[in-house]
Amino acid sequence: MYKVKKYDVVVIGGGIGGYYSARVLRNGGKVVALIEKDKLGGIALRWGALPVKKILDSFKGIKKEQIKEIRENLITKWDDDLKKLEKKIINNLLDDEIDIYYGDGEFIDSKRFKIGSQIIETDYFIVATGTKPASIKDIPIDGVNIITHKEAIDLTNIPKSIIILGGNVEGIEFAALYAKIGVDVIVIEKEESILLGNDEDLVFPIEENLKSLNVKIIKGIGARKAEIGKNRVNVLLDDGSIVSAEKALVTFMRTPNFPKGIENTKIKTSKDRIIVREDLLTDEENIFAIGDINGILGMAHVAIQQGIKVSDYILRDIPVDISYEVLPRAVFTFPEMAGVGKQEWELKKDNTPYKLGIAYFKDSWRGWAKNIEEGFVKTIIGLDNKILGIWMVGENVSEYIGLMGQLIKEERTVDEILSNLIIHPSLTETILEALLQSKNEKVIG
Ligand SMILES: Cc1cc2nc3c(=O)[nH]c(=O)nc-3n(C[C@H](O)[C@H](O)[C@H](O)COP(=O)(O)OP(=O)(O)OC[C@H]3O[C@@H](n4cnc5c(N)ncnc54)[C@H](O)[C@@H]3O)c2cc1C
């Protein structure tokens, strides 16, 4: 016999997108249920982004001789830390009086979802079920030797050596992490550059740092096949050579988590996503899809923003409107890279002329006081002096980029920024310095 319960909104998927949507809706007065198939938190809070950053942060600014101690400390406390994190997520949801259901349920139709013996009825659904790692047939993930980020984040099981398949953001952050804790790392990237889609001068310091940690980076050659030997993975590359390590981490492919029973609704899917309109509605007028599952941009802050915007629509009828082109991006390595707006390669591709300014953190008064040696800010402006892009490399730069997308969205000019005071002495003065310079530089393109 089924029990039936009615909600205003049901969120399917307790990752970062689902978590924020559920809380915003509940705080706005809606009666909300959250359904999670596995563990709350999803990739960002439980299986990837946040744990990776926690480990990387632990190694910031420390001396070489402290590495062993920090590593041991992290490993001993790792299980406990994750349990604390999980408890925090659950408590926040329960404090908000959100009903949590665990299990792999299914759509009955566009208004009803079945989970165990419970039928949940609702006015709106938000699908936020994310994606999971995938691979090619000849590189089969077994979770032991050929692993994904879910196993790679488990610090209680660190290999002596690892091959990272993919020099993308995920691959390069794991390369930095593993190299710091003393693992022999090989990165295989089939394109000619790691962190593809970023200007060479931004990638260069990160690549140099990885090399200084003895990371071997093989570029321009893909991985074709992986075979598991005795405690070893042998990876055959496109040029016929073989590289070998204790484990291989696959980062180059993901596949969508479609909820069961989707065929009982009018929701349309493609091979890799749920298809949504610009306002994030599916082909059902009461079912939204947010975060990685809609394939728009696979980043945690995109999932959060989409969740908040959809919630605003449900609560207050505010149209969903998101400017993806001014969302900030970051790579959490040593040093970090962060920025917003256009990069040079994009402007060159579009034949858009621009002016460039570069200023170094070490040349600012605060940089001098802090003994900062590395890092710079690169500003890109148009011929009308409007800001097109602000990019940075250096320690903690992900913290400075914050709301700068708004400057680009509002089409602010260099003069408008220069007439606003920035704290002295601070490292953000380097941004002013770069902007000042870009104004007077010659036009490129
Ligand atoms: C290693 C790594 C590092 C990353 N670092 C960053 C970073 O620094 N910054 C950044 O912006 N992004 C980062 N990302 C990307 C970011 O984690 C994702 O964009 C984000 O997690 C997407 O959130 P989501 O809520 O859409 O999906 P997910 O986080 O995937 O959450 C989906 C949830 O739905 C659940 N679920 C799945 N199917 C069902 C079902 N049928 N029923 C109920 N529940 C279900 C899952 O168990 C999961 O809990 C990183 C990704 C990885 C892999």
PDBQT file of the ligand as one rigid body, heavy atoms in Angstrom, charges set to zero:
ROOT
HETATM    1  C1  LIG A 501      36.994  16.664  -9.079  1.00  0.00    +0.000 C 
HETATM    2  C2  LIG A 501      36.067  17.790  -9.422  1.00  0.00    +0.000 A 
HETATM    3  C3  LIG A 501      36.365  19.068  -9.005  1.00  0.00    +0.000 A 
HETATM    4  C4  LIG A 501      35.513  20.119  -9.322  1.00  0.00    +0.000 A 
HETATM    5  N1  LIG A 501      35.846  21.373  -8.919  1.00  0.00    +0.000 NA
HETATM    6  C5  LIG A 501      35.012  22.413  -9.180  1.00  0.00    +0.000 A 
HETATM    7  C6  LIG A 501      35.325  23.733  -8.725  1.00  0.00    +0.000 A 
HETATM    8  O1  LIG A 501      36.350  23.971  -8.113  1.00  0.00    +0.000 OA
HETATM    9  N2  LIG A 501      34.457  24.728  -9.014  1.00  0.00    +0.000 N 
HETATM   10  C7  LIG A 501      33.310  24.499  -9.725  1.00  0.00    +0.000 A 
HETATM   11  O2  LIG A 501      32.550  25.447  -9.961  1.00  0.00    +0.000 OA
HETATM   12  N3  LIG A 501      32.988  23.266 -10.153  1.00  0.00    +0.000 NA
HETATM   13  C8  LIG A 501      33.809  22.213  -9.902  1.00  0.00    +0.000 A 
HETATM   14  N4  LIG A 501      33.477  20.947 -10.341  1.00  0.00    +0.000 N 
HETATM   15  C9  LIG A 501      32.182  20.747 -11.030  1.00  0.00    +0.000 C 
HETATM   16  C10 LIG A 501      31.051  20.726  -9.976  1.00  0.00    +0.000 C 
HETATM   17  O3  LIG A 501      31.364  19.806  -8.964  1.00  0.00    +0.000 OA
HETATM   18  C11 LIG A 501      29.729  20.391 -10.626  1.00  0.00    +0.000 C 
HETATM   19  O4  LIG A 501      29.472  21.339 -11.647  1.00  0.00    +0.000 OA
HETATM   20  C12 LIG A 501      28.591  20.440  -9.590  1.00  0.00    +0.000 C 
HETATM   21  O5  LIG A 501      28.819  19.489  -8.585  1.00  0.00    +0.000 OA
HETATM   22  C13 LIG A 501      27.241  20.189 -10.254  1.00  0.00    +0.000 C 
HETATM   23  O6  LIG A 501      26.254  20.184  -9.268  1.00  0.00    +0.000 OA
HETATM   24  P1  LIG A 501      24.865  19.440  -9.486  1.00  0.00    +0.000 P 
HETATM   25  O7  LIG A 501      24.072  19.734  -8.252  1.00  0.00    +0.000 OA
HETATM   26  O8  LIG A 501      24.312  19.796 -10.797  1.00  0.00    +0.000 OA
HETATM   27  O9  LIG A 501      25.204  17.886  -9.590  1.00  0.00    +0.000 OA
HETATM   28  P2  LIG A 501      25.948  16.856  -8.636  1.00  0.00    +0.000 P 
HETATM   29  O10 LIG A 501      26.958  17.504  -7.772  1.00  0.00    +0.000 OA
HETATM   30  O11 LIG A 501      26.419  15.769  -9.539  1.00  0.00    +0.000 OA
HETATM   31  O12 LIG A 501      24.813  16.318  -7.695  1.00  0.00    +0.000 OA
HETATM   32  C14 LIG A 501      23.792  15.492  -8.183  1.00  0.00    +0.000 C 
HETATM   33  C15 LIG A 501      23.174  14.726  -7.032  1.00  0.00    +0.000 C 
HETATM   34  O13 LIG A 501      22.049  14.010  -7.507  1.00  0.00    +0.000 OA
HETATM   35  C16 LIG A 501      22.067  12.683  -7.001  1.00  0.00    +0.000 C 
HETATM   36  N5  LIG A 501      21.306  11.819  -7.925  1.00  0.00    +0.000 N 
HETATM   37  C17 LIG A 501      21.686  11.329  -9.116  1.00  0.00    +0.000 A 
HETATM   38  N6  LIG A 501      20.683  10.610  -9.672  1.00  0.00    +0.000 NA
HETATM   39  C18 LIG A 501      19.645  10.670  -8.802  1.00  0.00    +0.000 A 
HETATM   40  C19 LIG A 501      18.335  10.136  -8.793  1.00  0.00    +0.000 A 
HETATM   41  N7  LIG A 501      17.876   9.399  -9.825  1.00  0.00    +0.000 N 
HETATM   42  N8  LIG A 501      17.532  10.385  -7.733  1.00  0.00    +0.000 NA
HETATM   43  C20 LIG A 501      17.973  11.139  -6.692  1.00  0.00    +0.000 A 
HETATM   44  N9  LIG A 501      19.223  11.661  -6.648  1.00  0.00    +0.000 NA
HETATM   45  C21 LIG A 501      20.049  11.437  -7.683  1.00  0.00    +0.000 A 
HETATM   46  C22 LIG A 501      23.551  12.351  -6.939  1.00  0.00    +0.000 C 
HETATM   47  O14 LIG A 501      23.797  11.290  -6.042  1.00  0.00    +0.000 OA
HETATM   48  C23 LIG A 501      24.128  13.679  -6.446  1.00  0.00    +0.000 C 
HETATM   49  O15 LIG A 501      24.113  13.775  -5.056  1.00  0.00    +0.000 OA
HETATM   50  C24 LIG A 501      34.326  19.873 -10.055  1.00  0.00    +0.000 A 
HETATM   51  C25 LIG A 501      34.023  18.580 -10.481  1.00  0.00    +0.000 A 
HETATM   52  C26 LIG A 501      34.878  17.535 -10.177  1.00  0.00    +0.000 A 
HETATM   53  C27 LIG A 501      34.549  16.149 -10.646  1.00  0.00    +0.000 C 
ENDROOT
TORSDOF 0
